[in-house]
Amino acid sequence: GAVVVVSGPTVIGPVLRAARPNARISNVLMWESILIDPIGALLAVLVFEAIIAHHGSTGLNSAVEVFLKMLGAGVVLGILAGQSLGWLLKKRAIPDYLHGVVALGSVFIIFAAANQIAHESGLLAVTLMGVWLANMRDIPLENILNFKESLSILLISILFILLAARLNLLALKEVIISGVLLTLVIQLIAQPVKVLLAYDGKELNWKERFMTGWIAPRGIVAAAGAPVYAGQLEALNYPKAHLFVPLTFALIIVTVLLASFTARPMARLLGVSEKDPRGILIVGANAFAIAVAGKLKEWGFRPLLVDDEYRQIQAARMAGLDTFLGSPVSEAADRQLNLIGFGYLLALSTDAARNLIASLRYDPEFGHRSVFTLADGSSRKTSARNRTAKQHRRLHLFSEDATAGSLLDKMEKGWTLKATGLTEQFEWVQYQQQFTAGFLALFVLHKNGKLQVINSDQSQPEPRAGDQILALVAPDVAPTEDAH
């Protein structure tokens, strides 16, 4: 029980991405998975020491002493290591390209040092080290986070393969029924009791509490810990100790499959699933950005315009739009912008440098394929000294010629935004023929409610009947079928 109490962020993360429960459920499950790993390791050692005490002559006092020693070593070393590494990063004492390597080396050293002082205290120490570091202010963690993402995928994949390779399939077959029954006990009894004891109904409603108890996959920590204790239990001639590893793996397999196949339907059934993102963060509040935001709002989206020019923000507010006065990459933006439910970034500022910086800042937030910026014209420059490097470019909105200056110039000449619906009688071909004087397609709202951002770097599927097109249209064009 102590070994399989852990879940872990490496197994919870993919399940949450697939199930997409609301933010409150996701936050609870993710933080529980982070904190339960070291707690589970401590519980496992405490129970194991109690078993040794029962079989030997050391007594329970020895088990408690070992537990307190583990707790002290893990907490002290973890906090000291986190504070020390954070201080070095804050003082820029470590080159940027070495942030990930130094952090990884520190983890190894602290893990080994803590285990040297008290067996199995290393996991608690490195977990506290990470939590302490993450909660320090003004610490550059981007390089470490990027390094961690790549490294964790590689190491966890290898570790699972190595652990599974040692598994006796005949023994697994022997305990699979027991594993299913154990899963049912955990899922239908232990998890609901845990949730009832942990929440009083104020933070989460009953549907959210049910969902929190339903998602309970076990992962890498249980898989890695089981063989260690199984070997020592076998040395003590503990009854059926040889079944400990296959039973643990059976539980992992069943809980992961159960969470993977049922979490998303269960979240939808209870009405606690996160809807498709409807929020759109727009950098810049010029006339074109305000017009685009207004049309997107009419389509049911939630645009938020960010600009540090008060007059432009005031104009956006007068248009009934949500705004944020300040730089999109400021500390105030980091603290105050609530981006839950936001899925896109549109960099529409007249300042090309600001568009670039904002796109780089929010790329990890929204993903590379959901961050769009206006072209700055540098891609047409022949000199490599003047072209923006490929690794810094993001998806260009609308077309390579659609710069902020050209779009605002068109609006000054009378070009307007028009939303037009396609029908069986008025399809994409007829639409293009209708706007012979000139148009620039900006967005497509598909009939299933999904927004497609027209850009120059991706192949564009043709809109179909039932879709709506938002385009910047020349002044002498008057479509016969507008806003169907």
C-alpha positions as CSV (number, residue, x, y, z in Angstrom):
1,G,0.0,0.0,0.0
2,A,2.8,2.5,0.8
3,V,4.6,1.8,-2.4
4,V,1.5,2.2,-4.7
5,V,0.2,5.3,-2.9
6,V,2.3,7.5,-5.3
7,S,1.1,8.7,-8.7
8,G,3.7,11.2,-10.0
9,P,3.6,14.0,-12.5
10,T,5.1,11.9,-15.3
11,V,2.0,9.7,-15.4
12,I,-0.6,12.3,-14.3
13,G,0.6,14.9,-16.9
14,P,-0.3,12.9,-20.1
15,V,-3.6,11.8,-18.6
16,L,-4.6,15.4,-17.8
17,R,-3.6,16.6,-21.3
18,A,-5.8,13.9,-22.8
19,A,-8.7,14.2,-20.4
20,R,-8.6,18.0,-20.1
21,P,-10.5,18.5,-16.8
22,N,-11.0,22.1,-15.7
23,A,-8.2,24.1,-14.1
24,R,-9.1,23.4,-10.5
25,I,-9.0,19.7,-11.0
26,S,-5.8,19.8,-13.0
27,N,-4.0,21.9,-10.4
28,V,-5.1,19.6,-7.5
29,L,-4.0,16.4,-9.3
30,M,-0.8,17.8,-10.6
31,W,0.3,19.2,-7.2
32,E,-0.8,16.0,-5.4
33,S,1.3,14.0,-7.8
34,I,4.3,16.2,-7.2
35,L,4.1,16.1,-3.4
36,I,3.0,12.5,-3.0
37,D,6.2,11.1,-4.5
38,P,8.5,11.9,-1.6
39,I,5.7,11.2,0.9
40,G,5.1,7.8,-0.6
41,A,8.9,7.1,-0.5
42,L,8.9,8.0,3.2
43,L,5.9,5.9,3.9
44,A,7.4,2.9,2.1
45,V,10.6,3.1,4.2
46,L,8.6,3.5,7.4
47,V,6.5,0.4,6.7
48,F,9.5,-1.6,5.5
49,E,11.4,-0.7,8.7
50,A,8.3,-1.8,10.7
51,I,8.4,-5.1,8.9
52,I,12.1,-5.5,9.7
53,A,11.4,-4.6,13.4
54,H,8.6,-7.2,13.5
55,H,10.9,-9.9,12.1
56,G,13.9,-8.9,14.2
57,S,14.6,-7.4,17.5
58,T,15.0,-3.7,16.7
59,G,11.5,-2.7,17.7
60,L,9.2,0.1,16.4
61,N,11.3,2.8,18.0
62,S,14.0,2.1,15.5
63,A,11.6,2.4,12.6
64,V,10.4,5.8,13.9
65,E,14.0,6.9,14.4
66,V,14.8,6.0,10.8
67,F,11.8,7.9,9.5
68,L,12.7,11.1,11.4
69,K,16.3,10.9,10.2
70,M,15.0,10.6,6.6
71,L,12.7,13.5,7.1
72,G,15.3,15.7,8.6
73,A,18.0,14.9,6.0
74,G,15.6,15.4,3.1
75,V,14.1,18.7,4.3
76,V,17.4,20.3,5.3
77,L,19.4,19.3,2.3
78,G,16.6,20.0,-0.1
79,I,16.0,23.6,1.2
80,L,19.8,24.4,1.3
81,A,20.3,23.0,-2.2
82,G,17.3,24.9,-3.7
83,Q,18.4,28.2,-2.0
84,S,22.0,27.8,-3.1
85,L,21.2,27.0,-6.7
86,G,18.7,29.8,-6.9
87,W,21.2,32.3,-5.5
88,L,23.8,31.2,-8.2
89,L,21.2,31.5,-10.9
90,K,20.0,34.9,-9.7
91,K,23.5,36.3,-9.5
92,R,24.2,35.0,-13.1
93,A,27.1,33.0,-11.8
94,I,26.3,30.1,-14.1
95,P,26.4,30.6,-17.9
96,D,23.0,30.2,-19.6
97,Y,24.1,27.2,-21.6
98,L,25.1,25.3,-18.4
99,H,21.9,25.9,-16.4
100,G,20.4,22.5,-17.3
101,V,23.6,20.6,-16.8
102,V,24.4,22.3,-13.4
103,A,20.8,21.7,-12.2
104,L,21.0,18.0,-13.2
105,G,24.4,17.6,-11.5
106,S,23.1,19.3,-8.4
107,V,20.2,16.8,-8.3
108,F,22.5,13.9,-8.5
109,I,24.8,15.3,-5.7
110,I,21.9,16.1,-3.4
111,F,20.2,12.8,-4.0
112,A,23.4,10.9,-3.2
113,A,24.3,13.0,-0.2
114,A,20.8,12.7,1.3
115,N,20.8,8.9,0.8
116,Q,24.2,8.7,2.4
117,I,22.9,10.4,5.5
118,A,19.5,8.5,5.6
119,H,18.4,5.8,3.2
120,E,15.6,6.8,0.8
121,S,15.7,10.5,1.8
122,G,17.1,11.5,-1.6
123,L,13.8,11.7,-3.3
124,L,12.4,14.0,-0.7
125,A,15.5,16.2,-0.8
126,V,15.5,16.7,-4.6
127,T,11.7,17.3,-4.6
128,L,12.0,20.0,-2.0
129,M,14.9,21.4,-3.9
130,G,12.8,21.8,-7.0
131,V,9.8,23.2,-5.1
132,W,12.0,25.8,-3.3
133,L,13.7,26.8,-6.5
134,A,10.4,27.2,-8.4
135,N,9.0,29.5,-5.7
136,M,12.0,31.9,-5.6
137,R,11.5,35.2,-7.3
138,D,13.5,36.5,-10.3
139,I,15.1,33.2,-11.1
140,P,15.8,32.4,-14.8
141,L,14.4,28.9,-15.1
142,E,13.6,28.7,-18.8
143,N,16.7,26.8,-19.8
144,I,16.3,24.3,-16.9
145,L,12.6,23.7,-17.8
146,N,13.4,23.1,-21.5
147,F,16.3,20.8,-20.6
148,K,14.1,18.9,-18.1
149,E,11.3,18.4,-20.7
150,S,13.6,16.6,-23.1
151,L,15.5,14.7,-20.5
152,S,12.5,13.4,-18.6
153,I,10.9,12.0,-21.8
154,L,14.1,10.1,-22.6
155,L,15.0,8.9,-19.1
156,I,11.5,7.8,-18.1
157,S,11.0,5.9,-21.4
158,I,14.3,4.1,-20.9
159,L,13.6,3.4,-17.2
160,F,10.2,1.9,-17.9
161,I,11.7,-0.4,-20.6
162,L,14.4,-1.6,-18.3
163,L,12.0,-2.2,-15.4
164,A,9.5,-4.0,-17.6
165,A,12.3,-6.1,-19.1
166,R,13.0,-7.6,-15.6
167,L,9.3,-8.5,-15.1
168,N,8.3,-12.2,-15.0
169,L,5.4,-12.5,-17.4
170,L,4.2,-15.8,-15.9
171,A,4.1,-14.1,-12.4
172,L,2.2,-11.2,-13.9
173,K,-0.3,-13.6,-15.4
174,E,-0.7,-15.1,-11.9
175,V,-1.5,-11.8,-10.2
176,I,-3.5,-10.0,-12.9
177,I,-6.9,-10.8,-11.3
178,S,-5.5,-9.7,-7.9
179,G,-4.3,-6.5,-9.6
180,V,-7.7,-5.8,-11.0
181,L,-9.4,-6.5,-7.7
182,L,-6.8,-4.3,-5.9
183,T,-7.5,-1.5,-8.4
184,L,-11.2,-1.7,-7.8
185,V,-10.6,-1.4,-4.0
186,I,-8.4,1.6,-4.5
187,Q,-10.7,3.2,-7.1
188,L,-14.0,2.6,-5.4
189,I,-13.1,2.7,-1.7
190,A,-9.7,4.2,-1.0
191,Q,-9.9,7.1,-3.5
192,P,-13.4,8.3,-2.4
193,V,-12.4,8.1,1.3
194,K,-9.3,10.1,0.5
195,V,-11.2,12.8,-1.3
196,L,-13.9,13.0,1.4
197,L,-11.2,13.5,4.1
198,A,-9.2,16.0,2.1
199,Y,-12.0,18.4,0.8
200,D,-14.9,20.0,2.6
201,G,-16.8,21.0,-0.5
202,K,-15.8,24.7,-0.5
203,E,-12.9,24.5,-2.9
204,L,-14.4,21.8,-5.2
205,N,-18.0,20.9,-5.9
206,W,-19.1,17.3,-5.7
207,K,-18.5,16.7,-9.4
208,E,-14.9,18.0,-9.2
209,R,-14.3,16.0,-6.1
210,F,-15.5,12.8,-7.8
211,M,-13.3,13.5,-10.8
212,T,-10.3,14.1,-8.5
213,G,-10.8,10.8,-6.9
214,W,-11.4,9.0,-10.3
215,I,-8.1,9.9,-11.9
216,A,-5.5,7.8,-10.0
217,P,-2.9,6.2,-12.2
218,R,0.3,4.8,-10.7
219,G,3.6,5.4,-12.4
220,I,7.4,5.3,-12.4
221,V,8.1,5.7,-8.7
222,A,6.0,2.7,-7.8
223,A,7.6,0.7,-10.6
224,A,11.1,1.7,-9.5
225,G,10.5,1.1,-5.8
226,A,8.8,-2.2,-6.0
227,P,11.9,-4.3,-7.1
228,V,14.0,-2.7,-4.4
229,Y,11.7,-3.7,-1.5
230,A,10.8,-7.1,-3.1
231,G,14.4,-8.2,-3.1
232,Q,14.8,-7.3,0.6
233,L,11.5,-8.9,1.5
234,E,12.6,-12.1,-0.2
235,A,15.8,-12.0,1.8
236,L,13.6,-12.0,5.0
237,N,11.6,-14.9,3.6
238,Y,8.5,-12.7,3.7
239,P,5.4,-14.7,2.5
240,K,4.7,-14.3,-1.3
241,A,7.4,-11.5,-1.6
242,H,8.1,-12.8,-5.1
243,L,4.7,-11.6,-6.2
244,F,5.3,-8.0,-5.0
245,V,6.8,-6.7,-8.3
246,P,4.3,-8.3,-10.7
247,L,1.4,-7.2,-8.5
248,T,2.7,-3.6,-8.5
249,F,3.1,-3.7,-12.3
250,A,-0.4,-5.2,-12.7
251,L,-1.8,-2.3,-10.6
252,I,0.2,0.2,-12.7
253,I,-1.1,-1.2,-16.0
254,V,-4.8,-1.4,-14.9
255,T,-4.8,2.1,-13.3
256,V,-3.1,3.7,-16.3
257,L,-5.5,2.0,-18.8
258,L,-8.5,2.9,-16.7
259,A,-7.5,6.6,-16.4
260,S,-6.6,6.8,-20.1
261,F,-9.8,5.4,-21.4
262,T,-12.3,6.7,-19.0
263,A,-11.1,10.1,-17.7
264,R,-12.1,12.1,-20.8
265,P,-15.6,10.6,-21.1
266,M,-16.1,10.9,-17.4
267,A,-15.1,14.6,-17.4
268,R,-17.5,15.3,-20.2
269,L,-20.3,13.4,-18.5
270,L,-19.9,15.3,-15.3
271,G,-19.5,18.6,-17.2
272,V,-16.1,19.4,-15.7
273,S,-14.0,19.2,-18.9
274,E,-12.1,22.2,-20.2
275,K,-13.8,23.6,-23.2
276,D,-11.8,24.3,-26.4
277,P,-9.9,27.5,-25.7
278,R,-11.9,30.6,-26.7
279,G,-9.5,33.2,-25.3
280,I,-7.2,35.0,-27.8
281,L,-4.4,37.2,-26.5
282,I,-3.8,40.1,-28.9
283,V,-0.6,42.1,-28.7
284,G,-1.2,45.7,-29.8
285,A,-4.4,47.8,-29.7
286,N,-4.2,49.7,-33.0
287,A,-7.2,50.2,-35.3
288,F,-6.7,46.9,-37.1
289,A,-6.2,44.9,-33.9
290,I,-9.4,46.5,-32.4
291,A,-11.4,45.7,-35.5
292,V,-10.2,42.1,-35.5
293,A,-10.9,41.7,-31.8
294,G,-14.4,43.1,-32.3
295,K,-15.2,40.5,-35.1
296,L,-13.7,37.6,-33.1
297,K,-15.9,38.7,-30.1
298,E,-19.0,38.6,-32.4
299,W,-18.0,35.0,-33.2
300,G,-18.0,34.1,-29.5
301,F,-14.3,34.3,-28.8
302,R,-12.8,36.2,-25.9
303,P,-10.1,38.5,-27.2
304,L,-7.8,40.4,-24.7
305,L,-5.8,43.3,-26.1
306,V,-2.5,44.1,-24.5
307,D,-0.7,47.5,-25.2
308,D,1.2,50.0,-23.2
309,E,-0.3,53.0,-25.1
310,Y,-3.1,54.4,-23.0
311,R,-4.9,56.1,-25.9
312,Q,-5.1,52.8,-27.8
313,I,-6.2,50.9,-24.8
314,Q,-8.9,53.5,-24.2
315,A,-10.1,53.1,-27.7
316,A,-10.3,49.4,-27.3
317,R,-12.3,49.8,-24.0
318,M,-14.7,52.2,-25.8
319,A,-15.3,49.4,-28.3
320,G,-16.3,47.1,-25.4
321,L,-13.2,44.9,-25.5
322,D,-11.2,43.5,-22.6
323,T,-7.8,45.1,-22.3
324,F,-4.5,45.1,-20.3
325,L,-2.5,48.3,-20.0
326,G,1.1,47.4,-20.1
327,S,3.8,45.5,-21.9
328,P,2.9,41.8,-22.7
329,V,6.3,40.8,-21.4
330,S,6.3,42.8,-18.2
331,E,6.3,41.5,-14.6
332,A,2.8,42.9,-14.2
333,A,1.6,40.8,-17.1
334,D,3.2,37.7,-15.7
335,R,1.4,38.3,-12.4
336,Q,-1.9,39.6,-13.5
337,L,-2.8,38.0,-16.8
338,N,-5.0,35.0,-16.2
339,L,-4.5,32.9,-19.4
340,I,-6.7,29.9,-18.4
341,G,-8.9,29.3,-21.4
342,F,-6.7,31.1,-23.8
343,G,-5.4,29.2,-26.8
344,Y,-3.9,31.7,-29.3
345,L,-1.5,34.6,-29.5
346,L,-1.9,37.2,-32.3
347,A,1.0,39.7,-32.4
348,L,-0.6,42.7,-34.2
349,S,1.5,45.5,-32.8
350,T,3.1,48.1,-35.1
351,D,6.4,47.4,-33.2
352,A,8.0,44.4,-34.9
353,A,10.4,43.9,-32.1
354,R,7.6,43.7,-29.5
355,N,5.7,41.2,-31.7
356,L,8.9,39.0,-31.8
357,I,9.6,39.2,-28.1
358,A,5.9,38.5,-27.2
359,S,5.8,35.5,-29.5
360,L,9.0,34.1,-27.9
361,R,7.6,34.7,-24.4
362,Y,4.3,33.0,-25.0
363,D,5.4,30.2,-27.3
364,P,5.8,27.8,-24.3
365,E,2.4,28.9,-23.0
366,F,0.3,28.3,-26.2
367,G,2.5,26.1,-28.3
368,H,4.4,26.9,-31.5
369,R,1.4,26.2,-33.8
370,S,-0.9,28.6,-31.9
371,V,1.5,31.7,-31.8
372,F,1.1,34.0,-34.8
373,T,2.8,37.3,-35.6
374,L,2.6,39.8,-38.4
375,A,5.5,39.7,-40.9
376,D,8.1,42.3,-40.4
377,G,9.3,42.3,-44.0
378,S,12.7,40.9,-43.0
379,S,12.1,37.6,-44.8
380,R,12.2,39.5,-48.1
381,K,15.6,41.1,-47.4
382,T,18.5,39.6,-49.2
383,S,21.1,40.2,-46.6
384,A,21.4,37.6,-43.8
385,R,22.4,40.5,-41.5
386,N,18.9,41.9,-41.8
387,R,16.7,38.8,-41.9
388,T,15.2,37.5,-38.6
389,A,16.8,34.1,-37.8
390,K,14.5,31.1,-38.6
391,Q,14.6,29.9,-35.0
392,H,13.1,33.2,-33.8
393,R,10.4,33.4,-36.5
394,R,6.9,32.4,-35.7
395,L,3.9,31.7,-38.0
396,H,3.3,34.8,-40.1
397,L,-0.3,36.0,-40.0
398,F,-2.3,36.2,-43.2
399,S,0.5,36.5,-45.8
400,E,4.2,37.5,-46.1
401,D,3.1,40.9,-47.3
402,A,0.8,41.5,-44.3
403,T,2.8,43.9,-42.2
404,A,1.2,46.1,-39.6
405,G,1.9,49.2,-41.8
406,S,0.3,47.7,-44.9
407,L,-2.8,46.6,-43.0
408,L,-3.3,50.0,-41.3
409,D,-2.7,51.6,-44.7
410,K,-5.4,49.5,-46.2
411,M,-7.9,50.5,-43.5
412,E,-7.1,54.1,-44.0
413,K,-7.9,53.6,-47.7
414,G,-11.3,52.2,-46.8
415,W,-10.7,48.5,-46.5
416,T,-13.1,46.9,-44.0
417,L,-13.5,43.6,-42.1
418,K,-16.3,41.5,-43.4
419,A,-17.6,38.1,-42.2
420,T,-19.1,36.1,-44.9
421,G,-20.8,32.7,-44.6
422,L,-20.4,30.0,-47.2
423,T,-23.3,27.9,-48.4
424,E,-23.9,25.2,-51.0
425,Q,-24.8,27.9,-53.5
426,F,-22.0,30.3,-52.5
427,E,-18.8,28.3,-52.1
428,W,-15.2,29.2,-51.8
429,V,-14.7,29.5,-55.6
430,Q,-17.7,31.9,-55.8
431,Y,-16.4,33.8,-52.8
432,Q,-13.0,34.5,-54.5
433,Q,-14.8,35.5,-57.7
434,Q,-17.0,37.9,-55.8
435,F,-14.1,39.9,-54.3
436,T,-12.2,40.6,-57.5
437,A,-11.3,44.1,-56.4
438,G,-9.2,42.7,-53.6
439,F,-9.4,40.9,-50.3
440,L,-7.2,39.4,-47.7
441,A,-8.5,36.3,-45.9
442,L,-7.8,36.4,-42.1
443,F,-9.7,33.7,-40.3
444,V,-12.0,30.8,-41.0
445,L,-14.6,29.8,-38.4
446,H,-15.5,26.2,-39.2
447,K,-19.0,25.0,-38.7
448,N,-17.8,22.8,-35.8
449,G,-16.8,26.0,-33.9
450,K,-13.0,25.7,-34.4
451,L,-11.1,28.8,-35.5
452,Q,-8.5,28.6,-38.2
453,V,-5.9,31.4,-38.4
454,I,-4.9,32.0,-41.9
455,N,-1.1,32.2,-42.1
456,S,1.6,32.0,-44.8
457,D,3.5,29.1,-43.4
458,Q,0.9,26.3,-43.3
459,S,-1.1,24.7,-46.1
460,Q,-4.6,26.0,-46.0
461,P,-7.6,23.6,-46.4
462,E,-10.4,25.1,-48.5
463,P,-13.4,26.5,-46.5
464,R,-16.6,24.5,-47.0
465,A,-20.3,25.2,-46.9
466,G,-21.3,26.2,-43.3
467,D,-17.9,27.9,-42.6
468,Q,-17.5,31.6,-42.2
469,I,-14.6,33.7,-43.5
470,L,-13.4,36.9,-42.0
471,A,-11.5,39.0,-44.6
472,L,-10.2,42.5,-45.1
473,V,-12.1,43.6,-48.1
474,A,-11.4,46.5,-50.6
475,P,-13.9,49.4,-50.3
476,D,-15.6,48.9,-53.7
477,V,-16.5,45.3,-52.9
478,A,-20.0,44.6,-51.7
479,P,-20.6,40.8,-51.3
480,T,-24.0,39.5,-52.1
481,E,-23.9,37.1,-49.2
482,D,-22.5,38.8,-46.1
483,A,-22.4,37.3,-42.6
484,H,-24.5,34.2,-43.3
